[in-house]
């Protein structure tokens, strides 16, 4: 325990002090946690380029007693930070999943500067509690790069990094406070590269075979396909610039596709049909197409045992309160971004739903949820109606509104994990549910 924390708790009884260790640790380290989130916010780095962000977060954990290993799963910007309450590794092994990659042009419009920092804070606060109470166990924090391209955790999972965990814990910034009782989507990410024959577009177009025509015909085919897939299927694409002027029949064109749904079988069916659109377009244009699978994951496997335990913990944790200045900021950004919130910018903890909720976004953490029981918490780091991957989300991730949500999320993860390991039989029940052999 730090001297600061001792000074702040001298007037608290031993029992009360023990009960509040997690909250007190986060409160006493608030300034440095905000500094960490702020540093990552002002140094946005894209997938697999998070050199500064990963180093800063890893060194923060090292400063607080974690042992570091870099280049986890052979990834330059991944790391593993480990603390065990004793000389050797002890069970349970508690895994916390941190993210810190940013988006091109938008920066931290998904709040990963907050995400990674809150995970580190939760791990450190839980460590302080376990030390004080002599609770056996091991805490691991995984620095997970490249979530925005649905990659880092999938690569790490394929390398068996998470195999011996008893539980995996993470969170995500949103516009509300709740247990993420959500089925994040199964996804395929693919590149379609068309190869044709170059020619002068005006003098001898008959000699050309346009790769761009093929890409456009493929996209038209996919757009017609939308009518004939289940309602939860999402297919979206972007062109990757070939750098050629309009007076050249392009012999190269490339598109990137995300194909998603809430069930792996539906994603695979839609993905094959998108492939057929590409192959058909190549046949029509006399070109060829290379299909590259960049990443693939299953839908989120929601664990009811974990959602109920972490929700129980969250009901005892105060949600953030906001200053008039912050409410004015929320009102201004609501107007500027045309957000829909009816003037209600923030609210308390939302009830836990009776059943999982399919949502139309994805995360590579979904793949981990099929390896070990996983829990995700949502915390409001932005006012209601703010969409992710939007400039308004980035604005709030870099100021006090986002930081308050970050600190709240840290406490929720730490307190939820404390409750999980203290409730007799809870980890086994979570595993039984995960394996389909148990009941709620």
C-alpha positions as CSV (number, residue, x, y, z in Angstrom):
1,X,0.0,0.0,0.0
2,X,1.3,3.5,-0.9
3,X,2.0,6.2,1.7
4,X,-0.7,8.3,0.0
5,X,-3.3,5.6,0.5
6,X,-2.2,5.1,4.1
7,X,-2.6,8.9,4.8
8,X,-6.1,8.9,3.3
9,X,-7.4,6.0,5.3
10,X,-6.0,6.6,8.8
11,X,-9.4,7.5,10.2
12,X,-11.1,4.3,8.8
13,X,-11.4,1.2,10.8
14,X,-9.5,-1.9,9.7
15,X,-12.7,-3.7,8.5
16,X,-13.9,-0.6,6.6
17,X,-10.5,0.0,5.2
18,X,-10.3,-3.5,3.8
19,X,-13.7,-3.2,2.2
20,X,-12.6,0.0,0.5
21,X,-9.2,-0.8,-0.8
22,X,-10.1,-1.0,-4.4
23,X,-12.0,2.3,-4.4
24,X,-9.3,4.0,-2.4
25,X,-6.5,2.7,-4.7
26,X,-8.3,4.1,-7.8
27,X,-9.0,7.4,-6.1
28,X,-5.5,7.9,-4.8
29,X,-4.0,7.1,-8.2
30,X,-6.6,9.1,-10.2
31,X,-4.1,11.8,-11.3
32,X,-1.6,9.4,-12.8
33,X,-4.3,7.3,-14.4
34,X,-5.7,10.4,-16.1
35,X,-2.1,11.2,-17.2
36,X,-1.8,7.7,-18.7
37,X,-5.0,7.9,-20.6
38,X,-4.2,11.5,-21.8
39,X,-0.7,10.4,-23.0
40,X,-2.2,7.6,-25.1
41,X,-5.0,9.9,-26.4
42,X,-2.4,12.4,-27.6
43,X,-0.2,9.7,-29.2
44,X,-2.8,7.9,-31.3
45,X,-1.3,4.9,-33.1
46,X,-2.9,2.5,-35.6
47,X,-3.1,-1.3,-35.4
48,X,0.3,-3.0,-34.9
49,X,2.0,0.4,-34.7
50,X,1.2,1.1,-31.0
51,X,4.8,1.4,-29.9
52,X,4.5,4.4,-27.6
53,X,1.0,3.4,-26.2
54,X,1.9,-0.2,-25.4
55,X,5.2,0.9,-23.8
56,X,3.6,3.6,-21.7
57,X,0.9,1.2,-20.4
58,X,3.3,-1.6,-19.8
59,X,5.7,0.6,-17.8
60,X,2.9,1.9,-15.7
61,X,2.1,-1.7,-14.7
62,X,5.8,-2.4,-14.0
63,X,5.9,0.6,-11.7
64,X,3.1,-1.0,-9.7
65,X,4.7,-4.4,-9.3
66,X,3.9,-6.4,-12.4
67,X,6.5,-8.4,-14.2
68,X,6.6,-7.7,-17.9
69,X,7.1,-9.9,-21.0
70,X,7.1,-8.1,-24.3
71,X,6.2,-9.3,-27.8
72,X,3.5,-11.7,-26.6
73,X,2.6,-14.2,-29.4
74,X,5.4,-12.7,-31.5
75,X,3.6,-9.3,-31.8
76,X,5.9,-6.3,-31.4
77,X,3.3,-4.2,-29.6
78,X,1.7,-6.9,-27.4
79,X,2.8,-7.5,-23.8
80,X,1.9,-9.6,-20.8
81,X,2.2,-8.1,-17.2
82,X,2.0,-10.6,-14.4
83,X,1.7,-10.4,-10.6
84,X,1.2,-13.4,-8.3
85,X,0.4,-13.3,-4.6
86,X,3.4,-15.3,-3.6
87,X,6.7,-16.7,-4.9
88,X,5.1,-18.9,-7.6
89,X,2.1,-18.7,-9.8
90,X,-1.2,-19.4,-7.9
91,X,-4.7,-20.1,-8.9
92,X,-7.1,-18.6,-9.9
93,X,-5.4,-16.9,-12.9
94,X,-7.3,-13.7,-13.6
95,X,-6.8,-12.2,-17.1
96,X,-7.5,-8.6,-18.0
97,X,-7.5,-7.6,-21.6
98,X,-6.3,-4.1,-22.5
99,X,-6.5,-2.2,-25.9
100,X,-4.8,0.9,-27.0
101,X,-5.0,1.2,-30.8
102,X,-6.5,4.2,-32.6
103,X,-8.4,4.9,-35.8
104,X,-7.0,6.5,-38.9
105,X,-8.0,10.2,-39.1
106,X,-10.3,10.0,-36.0
107,X,-7.7,9.1,-33.3
108,X,-9.2,7.6,-30.2
109,X,-12.8,7.7,-31.4
110,X,-13.4,4.3,-29.8
111,X,-11.9,5.3,-26.5
112,X,-9.1,2.8,-26.4
113,X,-6.9,5.3,-24.5
114,X,-9.5,4.9,-21.7
115,X,-9.9,1.2,-22.2
116,X,-6.3,0.2,-21.7
117,X,-5.8,2.5,-18.8
118,X,-8.9,1.3,-16.9
119,X,-7.8,-2.3,-17.4
120,X,-4.4,-1.5,-15.9
121,X,-6.1,0.4,-13.0
122,X,-8.5,-2.5,-12.3
123,X,-5.6,-4.9,-12.2
124,X,-3.5,-2.7,-9.9
125,X,-6.5,-2.0,-7.5
126,X,-7.4,-5.7,-7.4
127,X,-3.7,-6.5,-6.7
128,X,-3.7,-4.1,-3.7
129,X,-6.9,-5.8,-2.3
130,X,-5.5,-9.3,-2.8
131,X,-2.2,-8.3,-1.1
132,X,-4.0,-6.8,1.9
133,X,-6.4,-9.7,2.3
134,X,-3.7,-12.4,1.4
135,X,-6.0,-13.7,-1.3
136,X,-4.3,-16.4,-3.4
137,X,-4.2,-15.8,-7.1
138,X,-2.4,-14.5,-10.2
139,X,-3.3,-11.4,-12.2
140,X,-2.3,-11.1,-15.8
141,X,-2.8,-8.0,-17.9
142,X,-2.5,-8.6,-21.6
143,X,-1.7,-5.7,-23.9
144,X,-3.7,-6.5,-26.9
145,X,-3.0,-4.5,-30.1
146,X,-5.0,-4.1,-33.3
147,X,-8.5,-4.5,-32.1
148,X,-9.8,-2.1,-34.7
149,X,-8.9,-4.4,-37.5
150,X,-10.2,-7.5,-35.6
151,X,-6.8,-9.1,-35.2
152,X,-4.7,-8.8,-32.0
153,X,-6.6,-11.1,-29.6
154,X,-7.3,-13.6,-32.4
155,X,-3.6,-14.0,-33.1
156,X,-2.9,-14.2,-29.3
157,X,-5.7,-16.7,-28.8
158,X,-4.4,-18.9,-31.7
159,X,-1.1,-19.0,-29.9
160,X,-2.7,-20.3,-26.8
161,X,-2.0,-17.2,-24.7
162,X,-5.3,-17.3,-22.8
163,X,-5.6,-21.1,-22.5
164,X,-4.8,-21.4,-18.8
165,X,-6.9,-18.4,-17.6
166,X,-9.8,-19.0,-15.1
167,X,-11.6,-15.9,-16.4
168,X,-11.0,-13.1,-18.9
169,X,-12.2,-9.5,-18.0
170,X,-12.5,-6.5,-20.2
171,X,-14.7,-3.5,-20.9
172,X,-15.6,-1.0,-23.6
173,X,-16.5,2.7,-23.7
174,X,-20.1,3.4,-24.6
175,X,-22.7,6.0,-23.9
176,X,-24.3,4.1,-20.9
177,X,-23.4,2.1,-17.8
178,X,-24.3,-1.6,-18.0
179,X,-23.1,-5.1,-18.1
180,X,-22.4,-5.8,-21.7
181,X,-24.8,-8.7,-22.0
182,X,-24.3,-8.5,-25.7
183,X,-23.7,-10.9,-28.6
184,X,-21.0,-9.0,-30.5
185,X,-20.9,-10.1,-34.1
186,X,-19.1,-13.0,-35.8
187,X,-16.9,-11.5,-38.5
188,X,-14.9,-12.3,-41.6
189,X,-12.5,-9.6,-42.9
190,X,-11.4,-10.1,-46.4
191,X,-9.4,-8.4,-49.2
192,X,-10.5,-8.9,-52.8
193,X,-7.7,-8.1,-55.3
194,X,-8.6,-8.0,-59.0
195,X,-5.9,-8.3,-61.7
196,X,-6.6,-7.2,-65.2
197,X,-4.8,-5.9,-68.3
198,X,-3.7,-2.3,-68.6
199,X,-4.3,-0.2,-71.7
200,X,-4.8,3.4,-72.8
201,X,-8.4,4.2,-71.8
202,X,-9.1,6.3,-74.9
203,X,-6.8,5.0,-77.7
204,X,-7.1,1.2,-77.2
205,X,-9.6,0.4,-74.5
206,X,-10.5,-2.9,-76.3
207,X,-7.1,-4.2,-75.3
208,X,-7.7,-3.6,-71.6
209,X,-9.4,-5.7,-69.0
210,X,-10.4,-3.4,-66.2
211,X,-9.8,-4.6,-62.6
212,X,-11.8,-1.6,-61.4
213,X,-14.8,-2.7,-63.5
214,X,-14.6,-6.1,-61.8
215,X,-14.5,-4.5,-58.3
216,X,-17.5,-2.3,-59.1
217,X,-19.5,-5.2,-60.5
218,X,-18.6,-7.3,-57.4
219,X,-19.9,-4.5,-55.2
220,X,-23.1,-4.2,-57.3
221,X,-23.6,-7.9,-56.9
222,X,-23.2,-7.7,-53.1
223,X,-25.6,-4.8,-52.9
224,X,-28.2,-6.9,-54.6
225,X,-27.3,-9.8,-52.3
226,X,-28.4,-7.7,-49.3
227,X,-32.0,-8.4,-50.0
228,X,-31.4,-12.2,-49.7
229,X,-29.5,-12.6,-46.4
230,X,-30.8,-12.6,-42.8
231,X,-31.6,-9.3,-41.3
232,X,-28.6,-9.4,-38.9
233,X,-26.0,-9.8,-41.7
234,X,-23.9,-6.8,-42.4
235,X,-21.6,-6.4,-45.4
236,X,-19.6,-3.3,-45.9
237,X,-16.6,-2.4,-48.1
238,X,-14.0,0.2,-48.9
239,X,-11.8,0.7,-52.0
240,X,-8.0,0.6,-51.4
241,X,-6.6,3.2,-53.8
242,X,-4.7,1.9,-56.8
243,X,-3.2,5.3,-57.6
244,X,-3.9,5.2,-61.4
245,X,-5.3,8.2,-63.4
246,X,-8.6,7.9,-65.3
247,X,-6.9,7.6,-68.7
248,X,-5.5,4.2,-67.9
249,X,-7.6,1.0,-67.9
250,X,-6.6,-0.2,-64.4
251,X,-5.0,-3.6,-64.2
252,X,-5.3,-3.6,-60.4
253,X,-8.2,-2.9,-58.0
254,X,-8.6,-3.9,-54.4
255,X,-11.5,-3.8,-51.9
256,X,-11.6,-4.5,-48.2
257,X,-14.8,-6.2,-46.8
258,X,-16.2,-6.8,-43.4
259,X,-18.9,-9.5,-43.4
260,X,-20.7,-10.0,-40.1
261,X,-23.7,-11.5,-38.3
262,X,-24.6,-12.7,-34.8
263,X,-24.1,-16.4,-35.7
264,X,-20.9,-17.9,-37.1
265,X,-22.9,-20.1,-39.5
266,X,-24.7,-17.1,-41.1
267,X,-21.4,-15.2,-41.4
268,X,-19.8,-18.1,-43.2
269,X,-22.7,-18.5,-45.6
270,X,-22.8,-14.8,-46.4
271,X,-19.0,-14.8,-46.8
272,X,-19.1,-17.5,-49.4
273,X,-21.8,-15.7,-51.3
274,X,-19.7,-12.5,-51.3
275,X,-16.8,-14.7,-52.7
276,X,-19.1,-15.8,-55.5
277,X,-19.9,-12.2,-56.4
278,X,-16.2,-11.6,-56.7
279,X,-15.6,-14.6,-58.8
280,X,-18.6,-13.8,-61.1
281,X,-17.4,-10.2,-61.5
282,X,-13.9,-11.6,-62.6
283,X,-15.5,-13.9,-65.1
284,X,-17.6,-11.0,-66.6
285,X,-14.6,-8.8,-67.0
286,X,-11.9,-11.2,-68.1
287,X,-9.9,-10.5,-64.9
288,X,-8.8,-12.7,-62.0
289,X,-9.4,-12.2,-58.3
290,X,-7.4,-13.1,-55.2
291,X,-9.4,-13.6,-52.0
292,X,-7.5,-13.1,-48.8
293,X,-9.0,-13.8,-45.4
294,X,-7.4,-11.3,-43.0
295,X,-9.3,-12.2,-39.9
296,X,-12.2,-14.3,-38.7
297,X,-13.9,-14.7,-35.4
298,X,-17.0,-16.2,-33.8
299,X,-19.7,-14.3,-32.1
300,X,-19.5,-13.4,-28.4
301,X,-20.2,-16.2,-26.1
302,X,-22.1,-14.6,-23.2
303,X,-21.6,-16.2,-19.7
304,X,-24.7,-15.7,-17.6
305,X,-22.9,-16.6,-14.3
306,X,-20.4,-13.8,-14.9
307,X,-23.0,-11.2,-16.0
308,X,-25.0,-11.7,-12.8
309,X,-22.0,-11.6,-10.5
310,X,-20.5,-8.5,-12.1
311,X,-23.9,-6.8,-12.2
312,X,-24.3,-7.5,-8.5
313,X,-21.0,-5.8,-7.9
314,X,-21.9,-2.8,-10.1
315,X,-25.1,-2.2,-8.2
316,X,-23.0,-1.2,-5.2
317,X,-20.7,1.2,-7.1
318,X,-21.8,4.8,-7.6
319,X,-22.0,5.9,-11.2
320,X,-20.2,9.2,-12.1
321,X,-21.6,12.6,-11.3
322,X,-21.1,15.5,-13.7
323,X,-20.3,19.1,-13.2
324,X,-22.4,21.9,-14.8
325,X,-19.4,22.5,-17.1
326,X,-19.5,18.9,-18.3
327,X,-23.2,19.0,-18.8
328,X,-22.8,22.1,-20.9
329,X,-20.2,20.4,-22.9
330,X,-22.5,17.5,-23.5
331,X,-25.3,19.9,-24.6
332,X,-23.0,21.6,-27.0
333,X,-21.6,18.5,-28.6
334,X,-25.2,17.1,-28.8
335,X,-26.1,20.1,-30.9
336,X,-23.0,20.1,-33.0
337,X,-23.0,16.4,-33.8
338,X,-26.9,16.2,-33.9
339,X,-27.0,13.4,-31.3
340,X,-30.3,12.0,-30.3
341,X,-30.7,12.0,-26.5
342,X,-33.7,14.2,-25.7
343,X,-31.6,16.3,-23.4
344,X,-30.8,13.4,-21.1
345,X,-27.0,13.1,-21.4
346,X,-26.1,10.6,-18.7
347,X,-27.9,8.1,-16.4
348,X,-27.1,5.5,-13.8
349,X,-26.7,1.8,-14.1
350,X,-29.0,0.1,-16.5
351,X,-30.8,-3.2,-15.5
352,X,-29.4,-6.5,-16.6
353,X,-31.4,-8.0,-19.4
354,X,-33.0,-11.4,-19.1
355,X,-31.3,-12.7,-22.2
356,X,-28.3,-11.7,-24.3
357,X,-28.7,-8.9,-26.8
358,X,-27.4,-9.1,-30.4
359,X,-25.6,-5.9,-31.4
360,X,-24.3,-4.8,-34.8
361,X,-20.6,-4.4,-33.9
362,X,-17.8,-6.8,-33.4
363,X,-14.7,-7.2,-31.3
364,X,-11.8,-9.7,-31.4
365,X,-12.5,-10.4,-27.7
366,X,-15.3,-12.6,-29.0
367,X,-12.8,-15.2,-30.0
368,X,-11.4,-15.3,-26.5
369,X,-14.9,-15.9,-25.1
370,X,-14.9,-19.3,-26.8
371,X,-11.6,-20.3,-25.1
372,X,-12.4,-19.1,-21.5
373,X,-15.3,-17.5,-19.7
374,X,-15.2,-13.8,-20.5
375,X,-17.0,-10.8,-19.1
376,X,-17.3,-7.3,-20.7
377,X,-18.5,-4.2,-18.9
378,X,-19.8,-1.1,-20.6
379,X,-19.3,2.4,-19.0
380,X,-20.4,5.8,-20.2
381,X,-17.4,7.7,-21.5
382,X,-19.6,9.9,-23.7
383,X,-23.0,11.4,-23.5
384,X,-26.1,9.5,-24.7
385,X,-26.5,9.1,-28.4
386,X,-22.8,9.4,-29.2
387,X,-21.8,6.8,-31.8
388,X,-18.4,5.0,-31.7
389,X,-15.9,5.8,-34.5
390,X,-17.2,9.4,-34.5
391,X,-15.4,12.7,-33.8
392,X,-17.8,13.3,-30.9
393,X,-16.7,10.1,-29.2
394,X,-13.0,11.2,-29.6
395,X,-13.7,14.6,-28.2
396,X,-15.1,13.1,-25.0
397,X,-12.5,10.4,-24.7
398,X,-9.9,13.1,-24.3
399,X,-11.6,15.1,-21.5
400,X,-13.1,14.6,-18.0
401,X,-16.3,13.0,-19.2
402,X,-14.4,10.1,-20.7
403,X,-12.0,10.0,-17.8
404,X,-14.8,9.7,-15.2
405,X,-16.2,6.7,-17.1
406,X,-12.8,5.2,-17.2
407,X,-12.3,5.3,-13.5
408,X,-15.8,3.9,-12.9
409,X,-15.1,1.0,-15.3
410,X,-11.8,0.3,-13.5
411,X,-13.6,-0.1,-10.2
412,X,-16.4,-2.2,-11.7
413,X,-13.9,-4.6,-13.2
414,X,-11.9,-4.9,-10.0
415,X,-14.9,-5.2,-7.6
416,X,-16.6,-7.7,-9.9
417,X,-13.5,-9.9,-10.1
418,X,-13.1,-9.6,-6.3
419,X,-16.7,-10.8,-5.8
420,X,-16.2,-13.6,-8.3
421,X,-13.2,-15.1,-6.5
422,X,-14.8,-14.6,-3.1
423,X,-18.1,-16.3,-3.9
424,X,-17.7,-20.0,-3.2
425,X,-18.0,-22.1,-6.4
426,X,-18.5,-19.1,-8.7
427,X,-15.6,-19.8,-11.0
428,X,-16.6,-23.4,-11.4
429,X,-20.1,-22.4,-12.1
430,X,-18.9,-20.0,-14.8
431,X,-16.8,-22.8,-16.3
432,X,-19.7,-25.2,-16.2
433,X,-21.9,-22.6,-18.0
434,X,-19.1,-22.0,-20.5
435,X,-18.8,-25.7,-21.3
436,X,-22.6,-26.2,-21.4
437,X,-22.6,-28.5,-18.4
438,X,-24.1,-26.3,-15.8
439,X,-27.2,-24.3,-14.9
440,X,-27.8,-20.7,-13.8
